[in-house]
Amino acid sequence: MSKRTEPKPPVDPRTRAGIYGLGALYLAYLFCQIAKPYLTHAPDGPTTFQLFLGLVILGGGAAALALLAWRMYRAPEPEESEEDVPPEDGGD
């Protein structure tokens, strides 16, 4: 027979929000790495189209992840209801 496993508690939304926030920061960092050669007029820097495309993709992704992280962080923590708590056995 298979043993019953205890259900895992839900993941804390603030933990997931932190991971999403780090992802947003990383995408912003990648955009800065694209923009730096363009702004310093380096000879091998990206074209204006490449910079705009990077802004749309990386900047949009960073903004979306930051928004999701903020909404998860601000969400109220779930309360444990009586239905979720397993009944205690009396040991009979």
All heavy atoms as an XYZ file, in Angstrom:
702
protein
N       0.834     -1.173      0.000
C       0.000      0.000      0.000
C       0.879      1.238      0.000
O       1.980      1.227      0.529
C      -0.877      0.028      1.246
C      -1.921     -1.015      1.286
S      -3.050     -0.583      2.597
C      -4.402     -1.559      2.104
N       0.363      2.265     -0.561
C       1.118      3.513     -0.580
C       0.814      4.321      0.679
O      -0.290      4.296      1.205
C       0.771      4.320     -1.822
O      -0.581      4.702     -1.772
N       1.830      5.001      1.152
C       1.663      5.832      2.336
C       1.073      7.175      1.930
O       1.354      7.697      0.856
C       3.006      6.067      3.014
C       3.602      4.817      3.590
C       4.894      5.167      4.301
C       5.512      3.939      4.917
N       6.757      4.260      5.624
N       0.274      7.717      2.813
C      -0.272      9.035      2.563
C       0.809     10.072      2.858
O       1.501      9.983      3.860
C      -1.477      9.315      3.457
C      -2.668      8.515      3.073
C      -3.844      8.960      3.875
N      -4.996      8.155      3.538
C      -6.196      8.343      4.028
N      -6.407      9.295      4.917
N      -7.192      7.585      3.663
N       0.935     10.997      1.969
C       1.916     12.050      2.186
C       1.190     13.304      2.636
O       0.063     13.578      2.225
C       2.699     12.357      0.902
O       1.771     12.751     -0.114
C       3.478     11.135      0.445
N       1.858     14.045      3.483
C       1.288     15.294      3.958
C       1.300     16.299      2.812
O       2.292     16.395      2.083
C       2.112     15.842      5.124
C       2.049     14.986      6.371
C       0.683     15.046      7.034
O       0.041     16.122      7.006
O       0.253     14.007      7.555
N       0.229     17.060      2.635
C       0.256     18.083      1.586
C       1.265     19.168      1.934
O       1.415     19.551      3.086
C      -1.166     18.636      1.575
C      -1.733     18.282      2.907
C      -1.027     17.028      3.354
N       1.972     19.612      0.917
C       2.983     20.644      1.130
C       2.279     21.976      1.374
O       1.265     22.281      0.744
C       3.879     20.765     -0.090
C       4.742     19.552     -0.314
C       5.641     19.761     -1.502
C       6.505     18.535     -1.726
N       7.370     18.687     -2.887
N       2.817     22.781      2.273
C       2.214     24.098      2.488
C       2.427     24.970      1.260
O       3.400     24.785      0.513
C       2.966     24.650      3.704
C       4.243     23.912      3.728
C       3.964     22.550      3.129
N       1.534     25.920      1.024
C       1.713     26.779     -0.156
C       2.971     27.622     -0.023
O       3.410     27.961      1.068
C       0.455     27.659     -0.146
C      -0.048     27.603      1.248
C       0.364     26.273      1.800
N       3.551     27.946     -1.163
C       4.773     28.743     -1.194
C       4.420     30.172     -0.793
O       3.402     30.716     -1.197
C       5.390     28.725     -2.610
C       6.613     29.605     -2.680
C       5.730     27.312     -3.011
N       5.269     30.765      0.015
C       5.059     32.137      0.450
C       5.094     33.051     -0.774
O       6.054     33.023     -1.547
C       6.154     32.530      1.439
C       5.963     33.911      2.003
O       4.827     34.426      1.954
O       6.946     34.474      2.513
N       4.060     33.877     -0.983
C       4.050     34.739     -2.173
C       5.210     35.735     -2.189
O       5.659     36.147     -3.246
C       2.724     35.483     -2.085
C       1.944     34.861     -1.011
C       2.833     33.982     -0.220
N       5.726     36.093     -1.027
C       6.831     37.048     -1.005
C       8.123     36.410     -1.513
O       8.975     37.094     -2.066
C       7.011     37.608      0.390
C       5.845     38.499      0.749
C       6.095     39.268      1.969
N       4.985     40.197      2.147
C       5.021     41.190      2.975
N       6.080     41.385      3.715
N       3.992     41.985      3.080
N       8.271     35.113     -1.342
C       9.442     34.425     -1.884
C       9.412     34.456     -3.401
O      10.404     34.771     -4.056
C       9.477     32.968     -1.391
O       9.472     32.958      0.027
C      10.692     32.249     -1.915
N       8.260     34.143     -3.955
C       8.121     34.177     -5.410
C       8.265     35.598     -5.935
O       8.856     35.824     -6.991
C       6.767     33.598     -5.822
C       6.625     33.464     -7.313
C       5.370     32.758     -7.684
N       5.474     31.355     -7.296
C       4.444     30.534     -7.235
N       3.244     30.953     -7.515
N       4.614     29.281     -6.892
N       7.767     36.576     -5.197
C       7.898     37.974     -5.605
C       9.365     38.385     -5.637
O       9.785     39.135     -6.522
C       7.105     38.875     -4.666
N      10.147     37.898     -4.687
C      11.575     38.204     -4.676
C      12.291     37.639     -5.885
O      13.157     38.295     -6.475
N      11.919     36.434     -6.274
C      12.533     35.817     -7.453
C      12.148     36.585     -8.711
O      12.985     36.840     -9.581
C      12.131     34.332     -7.553
C      12.749     33.563     -6.386
C      12.560     33.737     -8.888
C      12.268     32.152     -6.247
N      10.888     36.995     -8.826
C      10.449     37.786     -9.978
C      11.156     39.142    -10.001
O      11.526     39.648    -11.058
C       8.945     37.990     -9.957
C       8.133     36.810    -10.438
C       8.642     35.523    -10.423
C       6.846     36.977    -10.895
C       7.902     34.450    -10.846
C       6.086     35.912    -11.329
C       6.623     34.650    -11.308
O       5.884     33.595    -11.737
N      11.340     39.733     -8.826
C      12.044     41.010     -8.750
C      13.487     40.891     -9.212
O      14.003     41.771     -9.905
N      14.150     39.798     -8.827
C      15.519     39.576     -9.286
C      15.562     39.381    -10.807
O      16.503     39.825    -11.474
C      16.128     38.372     -8.582
C      16.473     38.576     -7.113
C      16.932     37.250     -6.491
C      17.542     39.627     -6.961
N      14.556     38.721    -11.351
C      14.480     38.560    -12.806
C      14.308     39.900    -13.507
O      14.917     40.151    -14.554
N      13.499     40.780    -12.917
C      13.309     42.113    -13.493
C      14.612     42.912    -13.452
O      14.958     43.600    -14.422
C      12.203     42.854    -12.747
N      15.329     42.817    -12.344
C      16.613     43.515    -12.260
C      17.621     42.979    -13.276
O      18.390     43.738    -13.868
C      17.193     43.382    -10.851
C      16.525     44.235     -9.782
C      17.116     43.914     -8.416
C      16.685     45.701    -10.102
N      17.611     41.672    -13.493
C      18.541     41.092    -14.462
C      18.214     41.556    -15.882
O      19.121     41.882    -16.661
C      18.503     39.565    -14.382
C      19.478     38.907    -15.316
C      20.851     39.065    -15.139
C      19.040     38.143    -16.392
C      21.756     38.481    -16.004
C      19.938     37.550    -17.254
C      21.297     37.721    -17.060
O      22.182     37.144    -17.921
N      16.936     41.625    -16.227
C      16.571     42.112    -17.565
C      16.947     43.582    -17.733
O      17.393     43.999    -18.804
C      15.075     41.906    -17.814
C      14.632     40.456    -18.008
C      13.128     40.379    -18.165
C      15.321     39.839    -19.213
N      16.779     44.386    -16.678
C      17.190     45.781    -16.745
C      18.711     45.886    -16.915
O      19.202     46.738    -17.666
C      16.735     46.520    -15.490
N      19.459     45.026    -16.239
C      20.920     44.998    -16.380
C      21.319     44.648    -17.821
O      22.230     45.272    -18.386
C      21.518     43.991    -15.403
C      22.965     43.680    -15.659
C      23.960     44.580    -15.307
C      23.346     42.484    -16.267
C      25.299     44.303    -15.548
C      24.663     42.198    -16.511
C      25.637     43.111    -16.147
O      26.948     42.836    -16.398
N      20.642     43.677    -18.409
C      20.960     43.311    -19.792
C      20.686     44.459    -20.750
O      21.449     44.692    -21.701
C      20.155     42.071    -20.204
C      20.572     40.758    -19.567
C      19.649     39.629    -20.045
C      22.007     40.421    -19.887
N      19.605     45.212    -20.505
C      19.337     46.364    -21.362
C      20.416     47.423    -21.197
O      20.832     48.053    -22.178
C      17.955     46.959    -21.079
C      17.716     48.198    -21.879
C      17.505     48.120    -23.244
C      17.734     49.442    -21.284
C      17.317     49.263    -24.010
C      17.547     50.584    -22.030
C      17.332     50.501    -23.398
N      20.884     47.622    -19.973
C      21.958     48.598    -19.751
C      23.227     48.183    -20.486
O      23.968     49.046    -20.980
C      22.233     48.750    -18.261
S      20.931     49.636    -17.393
N      23.490     46.892    -20.576
C      24.659     46.413    -21.304
C      24.523     46.667    -22.805
O      25.522     46.864    -23.493
C      24.868     44.910    -21.047
C      25.261     44.601    -19.623
C      26.559     45.269    -19.241
O      27.537     45.228    -19.963
N      26.553     45.912    -18.082
N      23.300     46.691    -23.311
C      23.083     47.010    -24.724
C      23.187     48.519    -24.936
O      23.751     48.981    -25.923
C      21.699     46.498    -25.196
C      21.678     44.976    -25.229
C      21.345     47.046    -26.572
C      20.321     44.394    -25.532
N      22.647     49.292    -24.001
C      22.571     50.741    -24.180
C      23.914     51.430    -23.964
O      24.160     52.496    -24.546
C      21.530     51.320    -23.236
N      24.791     50.881    -23.137
C      26.054     51.549    -22.816
C      26.906     51.818    -24.062
O      27.364     52.956    -24.252
C      26.842     50.737    -21.791
C      28.088     51.436    -21.307
C      28.805     50.766    -20.154
C      28.732     49.292    -20.116
N      29.570     48.666    -19.093
N      27.136     50.843    -24.947
C      27.939     51.167    -26.143
C      27.246     52.169    -27.075
O      27.901     52.964    -27.737
C      28.122     49.827    -26.855
C      27.738     48.789    -25.892
C      26.860     49.426    -24.873
N      25.914     52.144    -27.093
C      25.186     53.084    -27.952
C      25.330     54.509    -27.426
O      25.531     55.449    -28.191
C      23.711     52.691    -28.017
C      22.887     53.600    -28.891
C      22.892     53.451    -30.271
C      22.110     54.613    -28.340
C      22.149     54.288    -31.077
C      21.363     55.448    -29.131
C      21.379     55.291    -30.504
O      20.643     56.118    -31.298
N      25.231     54.670    -26.102
C      25.287     56.007    -25.519
C      26.699     56.583    -25.512
O      26.875     57.805    -25.498
C      24.718     55.979    -24.102
C      23.225     55.633    -24.019
C      22.792     55.502    -22.576
C      22.390     56.659    -24.745
N      27.711     55.733    -25.507
C      29.098     56.214    -25.540
C      29.626     56.340    -26.963
O      30.795     56.672    -27.156
C      30.015     55.276    -24.740
O      29.934     53.968    -25.288
C      29.636     55.261    -23.280
N      28.788     56.083    -27.945
C      29.138     56.175    -29.370
C      30.320     55.281    -29.722
O      31.236     55.674    -30.447
C      29.427     57.619    -29.777
C      28.274     58.534    -29.512
N      27.094     58.452    -30.213
C      28.105     59.527    -28.591
C      26.254     59.366    -29.760
N      26.843     60.039    -28.762
N      30.314     54.083    -29.185
C      31.359     53.111    -29.509
C      31.194     52.686    -30.966
O      30.080     52.601    -31.487
C      31.251     51.899    -28.592
N      32.313     52.422    -31.658
C      32.212     52.058    -33.081
C      31.497     50.730    -33.310
O      30.878     50.532    -34.357
C      33.670     51.985    -33.539
C      34.476     51.895    -32.311
C      33.684     52.494    -31.199
N      31.571     49.814    -32.367
C      30.909     48.528    -32.555
C      29.599     48.438    -31.760
O      29.130     47.358    -31.450
C      31.844     47.383    -32.155
C      32.300     47.503    -30.706
O      32.146     48.584    -30.123
O      32.802     46.496    -30.171
N      29.006     49.561    -31.446
C      27.766     49.596    -30.674
C      26.564     49.205    -31.521
O      26.642     49.091    -32.751
N      25.424     49.006    -30.876
C      24.219     48.604    -31.611
C      23.637     49.771    -32.407
O      23.891     50.938    -32.115
C      23.263     48.176    -30.495
C      23.692     48.968    -29.312
C      25.181     49.095    -29.443
N      22.864     49.428    -33.414
C      22.171     50.454    -34.189
C      20.968     50.945    -33.392
O      20.610     50.387    -32.358
C      21.703     49.880    -35.539
O      20.760     48.839    -35.284
C      22.875     49.322    -36.344
N      20.341     51.984    -33.887
C      19.169     52.536    -33.211
C      18.036     51.504    -33.183
O      17.329     51.381    -32.182
C      18.701     53.819    -33.922
O      19.795     54.721    -33.994
C      17.550     54.467    -33.183
N      17.883     50.769    -34.263
C      16.847     49.741    -34.312
C      17.104     48.647    -33.274
O      16.182     48.202    -32.588
C      16.767     49.122    -35.711
C      15.761     48.011    -35.804
C      14.409     48.281    -35.813
C      16.174     46.685    -35.862
C      13.477     47.255    -35.871
C      15.264     45.655    -35.932
C      13.903     45.944    -35.938
N      18.357     48.222    -33.141
C      18.692     47.198    -32.155
C      18.453     47.702    -30.734
O      17.984     46.963    -29.872
C      20.147     46.756    -32.312
C      20.409     45.973    -33.563
C      21.892     45.727    -33.787
O      22.731     46.496    -33.304
N      22.209     44.672    -34.533
N      18.769     48.960    -30.487
C      18.526     49.531    -29.171
C      17.032     49.595    -28.875
O      16.587     49.242    -27.782
C      19.133     50.926    -29.074
C      18.974     51.604    -27.716
C      19.846     50.903    -26.687
C      19.311     53.067    -27.809
N      16.242     50.013    -29.851
C      14.795     50.078    -29.674
C      14.203     48.682    -29.462
O      13.336     48.491    -28.611
C      14.137     50.756    -30.881
C      12.653     50.856    -30.761
C      12.072     51.745    -29.876
C      11.829     50.048    -31.531
C      10.685     51.828    -29.750
C      10.448     50.124    -31.414
C       9.881     51.021    -30.529
N      14.682     47.710    -30.213
C      14.207     46.339    -30.058
C      14.568     45.788    -28.679
O      13.752     45.126    -28.028
C      14.799     45.454    -31.160
C      14.245     44.048    -31.307
C      12.761     44.100    -31.647
C      15.003     43.293    -32.378
N      15.764     46.070    -28.214
C      16.153     45.666    -26.865
C      15.311     46.335    -25.809
O      14.948     45.727    -24.796
N      14.974     47.610    -26.029
C      14.118     48.324    -25.085
C      12.731     47.696    -25.023
O      12.183     47.502    -23.931
C      14.010     49.799    -25.482
C      13.059     50.641    -24.638
C      13.587     50.756    -23.219
C      12.878     52.005    -25.256
N      12.192     47.344    -26.169
C      10.852     46.750    -26.195
C      10.851     45.378    -25.521
O      10.008     45.102    -24.656
C      10.336     46.644    -27.652
C       9.077     45.796    -27.728
C      10.078     48.029    -28.210
N      11.805     44.533    -25.867
C      11.805     43.166    -25.350
C      12.287     43.116    -23.902
O      11.592     42.627    -23.016
C      12.662     42.257    -26.252
C      12.011     42.125    -27.622
C      12.832     40.882    -25.616
C      12.840     41.409    -28.644
N      13.493     43.640    -23.658
C      14.052     43.548    -22.306
C      13.371     44.519    -21.347
O      13.065     44.161    -20.201
C      15.557     43.810    -22.336
C      16.385     42.783    -23.108
C      17.830     43.232    -23.191
C      16.273     41.428    -22.465
N      13.120     45.734    -21.790
C      12.445     46.702    -20.930
C      11.011     46.304    -20.627
O      10.546     46.450    -19.495
N      10.319     45.790    -21.632
C       8.951     45.330    -21.405
C       8.893     44.134    -20.477
O       8.031     44.039    -19.603
N       9.840     43.211    -20.647
C       9.902     42.050    -19.760
C      10.235     42.446    -18.338
O       9.661     41.931    -17.374
N      11.164     43.390    -18.186
C      11.518     43.862    -16.846
C      10.338     44.567    -16.194
O      10.070     44.364    -15.005
C      12.724     44.797    -16.921
N       9.624     45.372    -16.952
C       8.464     46.075    -16.399
C       7.359     45.087    -16.007
O       6.737     45.231    -14.947
C       7.935     47.091    -17.412
N       7.124     44.078    -16.846
C       6.088     43.088    -16.533
C       6.457     42.285    -15.291
O       5.610     42.063    -14.412
C       5.887     42.160    -17.733
N       7.701     41.848    -15.192
C       8.130     41.096    -14.012
C       8.094     41.959    -12.754
O       7.720     41.489    -11.677
C       9.526     40.526    -14.215
C       9.617     39.247    -15.035
C      11.072     38.852    -15.220
C       8.850     38.131    -14.401
N       8.485     43.222    -12.878
C       8.440     44.112    -11.716
C       7.004     44.331    -11.261
O       6.717     44.337    -10.059
C       9.102     45.441    -12.057
N       6.077     44.481    -12.195
C       4.673     44.648    -11.837
C       4.126     43.397    -11.155
O       3.432     43.480    -10.134
C       3.842     44.979    -13.079
C       2.347     45.155    -12.851
C       2.082     46.384    -12.004
C       1.624     45.253    -14.175
N       4.442     42.230    -11.695
C       3.995     40.984    -11.074
C       4.593     40.811     -9.682
O       3.896     40.393     -8.748
C       4.376     39.790    -11.950
C       3.553     39.566    -13.202
C       4.166     38.451    -14.031
C       2.126     39.227    -12.845
N       5.868     41.141     -9.543
C       6.520     41.016     -8.244
C       5.877     41.954     -7.236
O       5.635     41.577     -6.080
C       8.008     41.314     -8.372
N       5.579     43.176     -7.636
C       4.972     44.133     -6.724
C       3.578     43.679     -6.301
O       3.213     43.775     -5.134
C       4.916     45.506     -7.382
C       4.300     46.541     -6.510
C       3.089     47.137     -6.663
C       4.862     47.102     -5.316
N       2.872     48.018     -5.650
C       3.945     48.020     -4.802
C       6.060     46.897     -4.643
C       4.184     48.745     -3.646
C       6.284     47.621     -3.491
C       5.356     48.528     -3.002
N       2.807     43.156     -7.246
C       1.452     42.697     -6.901
C       1.497     41.481     -5.989
O       0.678     41.348     -5.085
C       0.672     42.385     -8.168
C       0.360     43.652     -8.963
C      -0.529     43.383    -10.110
N      -1.843     43.050     -9.590
C      -2.859     42.675    -10.336
N      -2.698     42.594    -11.635
N      -4.020     42.383     -9.804
N       2.458     40.587     -6.191
C       2.596     39.429     -5.305
C       3.055     39.852     -3.923
O       2.612     39.309     -2.916
C       3.600     38.433     -5.877
C       3.070     37.570     -6.941
S       4.343     36.391     -7.373
C       3.841     35.986     -9.002
N       3.955     40.815     -3.875
C       4.485     41.268     -2.590
C       3.402     41.973     -1.771
O       3.344     41.830     -0.559
C       5.659     42.214     -2.831
C       6.335     42.654     -1.553
C       7.213     41.813     -0.894
C       6.080     43.917     -1.013
C       7.826     42.205      0.280
C       6.690     44.314      0.151
C       7.561     43.456      0.795
O       8.160     43.846      1.954
N       2.542     42.728     -2.439
C       1.500     43.477     -1.755
C       0.266     42.647     -1.440
O      -0.611     43.112     -0.713
C       1.081     44.683     -2.597
C       2.186     45.680     -2.850
C       2.529     46.454     -1.644
N       1.369     47.226     -1.258
C       1.248     47.936     -0.163
N       2.245     47.980      0.662
N       0.172     48.596      0.109
N       0.166     41.438     -1.984
C      -1.010     40.588     -1.754
C      -1.062     40.173     -0.286
O      -0.029     39.902      0.329
C      -0.953     39.352     -2.646
N      -2.264     40.123      0.281
C      -2.362     39.668      1.674
C      -1.994     38.196      1.776
O      -2.237     37.411      0.861
C      -3.822     39.904      2.026
C      -4.546     39.940      0.731
C      -3.560     40.448     -0.288
N      -1.397     37.840      2.902
C      -1.005     36.454      3.101
C      -2.248     35.597      3.307
O      -3.191     36.014      3.978
C      -0.069     36.343      4.290
C       1.250     37.028      4.049
C       2.235     36.764      5.165
O       2.070     35.762      5.880
O       3.160     37.568      5.288
N      -2.276     34.391      2.724
C      -3.456     33.542      2.882
C      -3.604     33.083      4.334
O      -2.626     32.722      4.988
C      -3.187     32.359      1.948
C      -1.710     32.342      1.782
C      -1.245     33.770      1.929
N      -4.822     33.144      4.800
C      -5.089     32.695      6.163
C      -5.454     31.221      6.135
O      -6.077     30.740      5.202
C      -6.230     33.512      6.769
C      -5.883     34.977      6.930
C      -7.028     35.758      7.554
O      -7.961     35.128      8.073
O      -6.965     36.986      7.511
N      -5.077     30.528      7.161
C      -5.346     29.102      7.244
C      -6.764     28.913      7.768
O      -7.094     29.318      8.880
C      -4.335     28.439      8.178
C      -4.291     26.949      8.027
C      -3.125     26.368      8.785
O      -2.009     26.879      8.640
O      -3.365     25.400      9.515
N      -7.618     28.308      6.966
C      -8.998     28.092      7.392
C      -9.126     26.739      8.087
O      -8.231     25.901      8.041
C      -9.938     28.162      6.183
O      -9.667     27.092      5.297
N     -10.252     26.522      8.720
C     -10.461     25.266      9.447
C     -10.559     24.081      8.499
O     -10.269     22.957      8.872
C     -11.719     25.375     10.296
C     -11.584     26.357     11.440
C     -12.849     26.430     12.276
O     -13.693     25.518     12.149
O     -12.984     27.387     13.034
N     -10.974     24.315      7.271
C     -11.097     23.231      6.300
C      -9.727     22.709      5.878
O      -9.573     21.554      5.536
C     -11.875     23.705      5.079
C     -13.311     24.088      5.393
C     -13.980     24.724      4.192
O     -13.327     24.875      3.147
O     -15.165     25.060      4.303
N      -8.728     23.589      5.873
C      -7.386     23.194      5.458
C      -6.635     22.416      6.522
O      -5.686     21.700      6.232
C      -6.561     24.420      5.083
C      -7.134     25.138      3.869
O      -7.892     24.496      3.126
O      -6.825     26.331      3.680
N      -7.029     22.574      7.783
C      -6.323     21.920      8.891
C      -6.818     20.488      9.000
O      -8.023     20.235      9.103
C      -6.582     22.682     10.219
C      -5.898     21.970     11.359
C      -6.119     24.112     10.088
N      -5.912     19.502      8.954
C      -6.353     18.110      9.082
C      -6.859     17.837     10.496
O      -6.361     18.402     11.460
C      -5.107     17.296      8.772
C      -3.968     18.216      9.020
C      -4.474     19.595      8.769
N      -7.886     16.991     10.613
C      -8.401     16.705     11.943
C      -7.390     15.907     12.761
O      -6.653     15.078     12.216
C      -9.665     15.882     11.678
C      -9.437     15.298     10.324
C      -8.597     16.283      9.573
N      -7.354     16.201     14.059
C      -6.428     15.490     14.927
C      -7.065     14.170     15.362
O      -8.231     14.121     15.701
C      -6.104     16.340     16.145
C      -5.354     17.597     15.811
C      -5.028     18.405     17.050
O      -5.135     17.857     18.163
O      -4.661     19.575     16.899
N      -6.256     13.111     15.315
C      -6.752     11.812     15.761
C      -6.601     11.711     17.268
O      -5.606     12.161     17.832
C      -5.962     10.678     15.097
C      -6.274     10.602     13.610
O      -7.384     11.032     13.217
O      -5.415     10.127     12.837
N      -7.588     11.114     17.900
C      -7.530     10.938     19.339
C      -6.656      9.796     19.755
O      -6.352      9.613     20.916
N      -6.207      8.979     18.839
C      -5.357      7.850     19.144
C      -6.152      6.645     19.623
O      -5.632      5.786     20.343
N      -7.431      6.578     19.274
C      -8.260      5.446     19.712
C      -7.959      4.204     18.938
O      -7.868      4.019     17.856
C      -9.754      5.771     19.587
C     -10.153      6.861     20.569
O      -9.545      6.920     21.657
O     -11.065      7.626     20.246
